[in-house]
Amino acid sequence: MSCLNGVKLLLGVLGALLASIYYALESLFKTLVPRKFRRKVIEGQLALVTGGGSGIGRLLCLKLAARGARIVTWDVNTVGNEETVQQVTAAGGECHAYTVDLCDRKAIYAAAAKVKQDVGKVDILVNNAGIVTGKSFLHVPDDLIQKTMDVNIMSHFWTTKSFLGDMLSSNKGHIVTISSLAGMSGVNKLADYCASKFAAVGFDESLRLELMVDGYTGVKTTVVCPYFISTGMFDGVKSKLIPILKPEFVASETVDGILLNTDIVILPSFCRCLIILKYFLPLKGCYQLYKACGCHISMDDFRGRGKNNVHLKMTDAQEKQMTDKHIIA
């Protein structure tokens, strides 16, 4: 009997391998078909973008609206949020703004209920909001580590919990997670940021598998993992080999990821090879590549958004005090 079970197990594995080869060929064939023939239609659908008051979030609002989607933007920055509404409506789109503190779970649930009441069911959720401290681990105050985790990953749980149920009831919808290449490879002076982005990648993958196991094939998920983007959030970063990305490019590729139902969007795409090498090379070999790309010094001159976001950075005096004491603030 045990021999028979072993044969069944072997046949099952072989069958899975053959199916994997088939799906790999199918995926390759699809990439040969021009994108314009593969994009889905989202006209009339409601898309909610967190962090829509500036940067990539605002561009996503504009580009999704250009595809006919109705937009809801969430941001803690009321002024920026209203500017997004003005730009979307000026371009002929529909946009609704809500001031939401994404660090506050109850505020997220309350805002979600209000959106459903005021505007309707959310079809596309884009978890885009993010923050960065850009300090070495011992120099990041506890409250900013907590804030990084709250905004960059915990808010994804609360927003997705708020809107996923409606998607499941109709077996239709899309959850988008804006992560980072820092969610696939560690970066010097970004321990808290990388931890939050690794968590975001894991959240997306686990959610996708859960939906597949439960048979909700109409609810899609996409995780976007870009390199540094020149939005101001990473002002001062340096890069040797990999080009710092333009916001327009990242936003366009993200929207195409939604329209094409792409599972994982890595930008630039050749970084897939570097990520794969990480799992084959020994640590010392990886470190040599890491230095060749300039990643060991990429954050040395980091400034971030400057004085407008001083709550995300320490003053020189605070940093010196922590260095002297060798403690976590």
N, C-alpha and C positions, 0 to 999 in steps of 0.2 A: 504493500500500500504506500509506503514511504517513497519507494522507487517511482511509482506512478505519479505521486505528488511532485517529485523532483522533475519528471518529464514535463508535466503540465506547467510548472514554474519556468522551465527553460523555454518552452514553446511560447509562453506569455512574454518573456523578455525578448525573444527573437521577433515576435509579432510587433512589439512596441518599437524595436529598433527599425524594422521595415517601415512602420508607420511614420517614424521620425524622419527617415530618409525621404519618404513621399512628401511630407509637409515642408521639409527643407526645400525640395525641388519646386513645390507649389509657391512657396514664398519667393524663391528666386525668379520664377516666371512672372509673378505679380510685379516685381521691381522693374521688369522690362517693359511693362505697360505704362505709358505716360500718366503722370499724376492726374491730369485733368479728366481722365476717363475713370479714375478710381475714387474721386472725392465724393463723400456723401453730402446730402443737402441738409442744412440746418436752419433754413429760412423759417422764421416764426417761432423757433425754439427759444427758451429762456436760458441764458448763460449767466452764471454768477461767478465773478472774479474777485478773489480776495486780494487786497493790496492794489486795487485798481486806481488809486489816486495818483500814481506816478509810475515812471519807469516802464518795465516790461508789462506790468499790470495794465497800465493805461493803453499801451500799444495793443495788447490782447483785446481789450474792450473795443477799440476802434476796428481792429481787423475782423473780429467776430461779428460786429455790427455790419461791416461791409458785406458779410456773407448772409445778411438778413436776419441774424439772431437778435433778439431783444436782450438788453444788457442790464444786469444788476451789479453795481460795484460796491464792495465793502472796503472801508479803510478807516483807520483811526484819525487820519488827517481830513477833516471836514472840507477845508478849502481846496485841497488837491482833488478830493472826490467830486466836488461841484465843478471843478475845471474839466474833469473827465466827462461829466454829463454834458457840459457846454460843447465840448469838442465832438462828442458822439452825435448830439442832436444837430449841430451845425453841419455835419456830414450826412444828415438825413436819417439817422438812426434813432432808436428808442433806448433811453438809459435812465435808470433809477439809482439813486445814491443812498447809502445807509452808513452812518458813522458807527463803527463797531470796534470794540477793543477785543482783539483776538486772543488776548491773554486771559479773558474772562469767559469761562465756559457757559455760565448762565446768560451772559450778554449775547453770546453766539446763539444759544437756543431761542432766546427771546427775539432776536433779529430774524432768525430763520422763520419763526412763526409769523412774524409781521410781513415778511416777503411773500409767504404763501397766501396770506390774507389780502395783501395789497396788489400783488402782481401775478401770482400763480405758481404752478409747480415748476421747479428747477429741472431742466433737462441736461444741462452741462454745468458741472461744478469744477472750477479751476482754482485749486489751492496754490496760490502764487505768493502770498505775502511771506516776506522773510527779512531777517536782520542778521548783522554780523558784528562781532566785537573786534576781531583781528588782533588779539593779544595772545602771548604765550600762556599756557594753561594756568600757571600759578599767579599770573597777573590779572586774571579775569575775576572780578567780584562775583560772589555767589549769586547776587540778585540778577546780574546780567546773564549768567549761565542759565538760570531758571527762565529768564525772559526769552533767551534764544530757543530753548526747548519748547516753551509755551507757544511761541509764534511759528517756529519752523516745523514743528511736528505735532504737538498736542492739539493745536487748532484744527489739524486735518481730521483728527478723530471726531471732534465735535461737529464740524461742518458736514462731514460725510455721514455721521449718524443722523444729522438733521434732515438730509435730503435723499439718502439712499433708499429708504423705505418706499417713497413714491416711485422711484425708478424701478424697484423690484415689482411693484404692483402692476406695472405696465410692461415689464421686461424690456425697458428701453431707457437709455441714459448714458452718460459718460462722466467718469471721475478722472480729473487730470491733476497730477502731482508734479509741481515744479521743484525738482531736487537740484542736483549739481553733480559734476564730475567728482567733487569733493564728497559725494555720497557713495563713491566707488573706490576712492583712493585717498588715503590720509594726506593732509597738507600741514606743513610746519606753521605754527601759530594759529591754527584753526581747529583745535581739538573739539571745542564745544559746537562749532558750526558743522564740522564733519560728522560728529556724532548725531546731530539732528538730521542731517541730510542722508546718512546711512540709514537711519530709522525711517525716513520718508521712502527710500527705495524699498526697504523691507515691507513697509506698510502697503505700498502699491502691489508688490508681487504677491503678498499673502492674500490681499483682497481679491486680486484677479483670480487666483487659484480657488478661493472660496466660492466665487461666483460661478466658475466653471464646474466645480464639484456639485453645486446646488442646481445647475442647469439654467442659470440666468445668462444665456448666451447673448442676449440683446443689450446687456449692460456692459459697457466697455471701460477699460482703464488705460491710461497712458501716463508714463513717468518720463519727464524731460530732464536730461542731465547735461547742462551746458558747462563749458569752461568759463573763466572770468568774462564778464560782460561790462562794457564801458557805459554803465548807466549812472555812475557816481557812487554806487554802493561799494565798489571796490576801487575807488580812486587811489592811485599810488602804487597799485600792484605792478610787478614786472614779469615779463615772460620772454624766454629765449626762443623756444622752438614752436610752441603752440600759439597761434594768433589770438589776441584778445578779441572777443566777438562783438559785433555791432548789434545793438538792441533790435533793430529792424529785422535782421536776419534771424535772431532767436525767436522773436515773436511770430514771424512768418512760418518758421519750421514747426513751432509749437502748434499753431493753428492747423497746419497741414497734418501734423501728428493726430489731431482730433479728427479731421475730415477723412483721413485714410485709415483710421482705427489702428494706428501704430502702437504697439505695446511699449517699446522703449525708444526714445529719441536721444541719441548721444551726439553732442555738438562740440567740436567738429567731428564728423563721422569717423575719421581715421583714428580717433582716440580709442575706438573699440579694440584696435590691435594692441594698444598700450595696456588697456585693462586686462586683456587676455594674457599678455606677457607676465603680468603681476602674479598670476597663479601658476606659472611654469618656472620662472626664474627664482633662484635663491634670493634671500633678502639683500645680500651684498650686491648682487647683480641688479636688483630693482633699484637700489639706492644710487648706483652709477647712472642709470637711466633718469632717475629722479633729479640728480644734479645736472645732467646734460640738458634737461628741459628747463633748468633754472628754478625748479619748484622749491628748492631748499632756501632760496632768498626772495621768493616772489612776494612775500608779505613784509619785507624789511622796511619799505617806505610807504606802507599802507596809511592812508589818511581817512578813507571812508567819505562820507558826505560832509565832513567838516563841522562847523559850528551849528548848523541846522539840526544836527543829530548828536549833540554832545552827550545825550543820555545813553548813547551806545558806546561811548569811549571814556577812558579815564583821563584825568588831567595829568600833566607831567609830575606834579607833586604827589598825587595819589599813587602813580606807578613807582616813584622813587621810594615812597613809604613802604609799599608792599615788597619791593626788592630788598630794602634794608631789613625788614622783619621776616621775610621768607614765609609769609602766611597768606592765606586766601582771605580777601576782605569779606 
